[in-house]
Amino acid sequence: MKYINNKERLEQFKNEKNFFAIIDFDRTLTTGVSDASLGIIPKFLGGKCLEERLKTYNHYRPLELDYTIEKEEKRKIMKEWATKTFTILSKYLTSEKIIEDSLQDANLHLRNGAKEFLQSLYEKNIPVVIMSAGVGNLIKRFLEKEGVLYDNILLISNFFEFKDNKTYINTEKLMASSNKDYSKIPEEVRKILDKKDGILLCGDIVEDIRMIDSKRRNKTLTIGFLDHNIENNLETYNNNFDIVLADNENFNAVMDILNS
Ligand SMILES: [Mg+2]
């Protein structure tokens, strides 16, 4: 189901050649039923790692999807979730090879049309920022394997470092859904992006809109995928996104709308 909430912005954007795209990864580029990148490694390792991950996930995921929680409170809760999750991961992710192995049978699938969409942006020389509060190392490897990590793409995420058989990540500097915003893009890149006249933003939770700050939002076309809790969240999504694609829509729909 497609909801066009801001026809004017859409029409304006259709004529835009000089733009960049900013796209969330988990359940935006991937399908709504895919596992989140943060869940892939625990699922693969099983045991205590999975147990600890599920305990935190089952507690925090409903809170992430709850739009009745006050904003500041929610930011605090989401930050807490990220810290706990990455602490668990660094304990059990003992080598880079685990990432590669965990992708073998992972429930991680690009939405239909995502490949073609990314390819067309590459061919048109459109800069793409993929921003994710998930596991950067895993996302990078997945995009490589799918053959879509084009050199117009900048991936901004959380990256583990592997040195001398130890795993490092600075939990103080994590990107969580609470602080996933435009300022996370390196300044030298922002200088280039700021010369663009339009922005295309794709996400699957309302907070993803913050990937673009409010002063740049009037030149941004926002597209939101809504696959969960549709009945309760449709109104919120329609109030926040220029376009809402509900119930397992895909990037063919995005391209259809932009090219119509
Ligand atoms: Mg997402």
Boltz pocket constraint, residues with backbone or C-beta under 6 A from the ligand:
constraints:
  - pocket:
      binder: B
      contacts: [[A, 24], [A, 25], [A, 26], [A, 27], [A, 28], [A, 203], [A, 204], [A, 205]]
      max_distance: 6.0
